[in-house]
Amino acid sequence: MGEARSPKRAPGPARPWYARLWVRMHRGDSVGWLICTMLQALLTWGFIELSRLSEGWAWEPQAKTFVVIAIVATWVMALRTIRARIIELLRFWHATRKSKVEEADRELEERRQAVRTAYVKKTMLHLRIIAAGITMPFLVLPAFVSALCVGVCLWKGIMDADFLGFALLLSVLAACAGSYLHWAMVPLPSASSSRKVVRERAPKALQESRVE
């Protein structure tokens, strides 16, 4: 008599695309965040077109408010995507540094590591420049208007409560934008090393590169 074979498990139902996307975002996958950012950008474009159609109607202020909220949401998700990509690069760099090689291949591995390090630093610099560029309107404009309001009050010699309150609100918004930018550009060391992922995303060009 042959050995009894355990019955094969039937494959479970396939997850919908939004469930798979949520899992990738929960893992900190930059591709998942990038897809969500693109979808949010399309939604923002729809709100902008709706705002144009609302000109002259009673619901025009509400439409413009939705446009502002959608633009801020797109900016937030874009910075979150950049942070996720920076963390992926740091994980890849730390993983390659810990790899053990034989003594005969050490020189070649050091040259490869130098190429990887240069790639990681260059890519992170580009990502941080992009993050700073898209944050400037949310950081510089509120800070400038806040300083302008305070300057007008001091020049006129009138401490208007509404002007100063508005300036304080803009200062808080600028501080929040700067803090979020710093959080996205400079992830903590624990964020890039302690959190485990199922699959490390190493750039294909680096996996196949060879230094002669």
WOWORA-V57544 format. One line per field, one symbol per residue. ss: DSSP state (H for helix, E for strand, C for the rest). psi: psi as a letter, one per 40 degrees, with the letter a starting at -180 (. if undefined). burial: + if it has 16 or more other ideal C-beta (glycine too) atoms within 10 Angstrom, else -. Layout:
ss = ???
psi = ???
burial = ???
This chain:
ss = CCCCCCCCCCCCCCCCHHHHHHHHHHCCCHHHHHHHHHHHHHHHHHHHHHHHHCCCCCCHHHHHHHHHHHHHHHHHHHHHHHHHHHHHHHHHHHHHHCCCCCHHHHHHHHHHHHHHHHHHHHHHHHHHHHHHHHHHHHHHHHHHHHHHHHHHHHHHCCCCHHHHHHHHHHHHHHHHHHHHHHHHHCCCHHHHHCCCCCCCCCCHHHHHCCCC
psi = hiihhhihhhhiihiiddddddddddefhddddddddddddddddddddddddeheideddddddddddddddddddddddddddddddddddddddehhiiddeddddddddddddddddddddddddddddeeddedddddddddddddddddefhghdddddddddddddddddddddddddgiidddeddhiidhhghhddddeihh.
burial = --------------------+--++--+++-++++++--++--+--+--++--+--------++-++--++--++++++++++++++++++++--+---------------++--+--++---+--++--+---+--++--++-++--++--+---------+---+--++-++--+--++--++-----++---------+----------
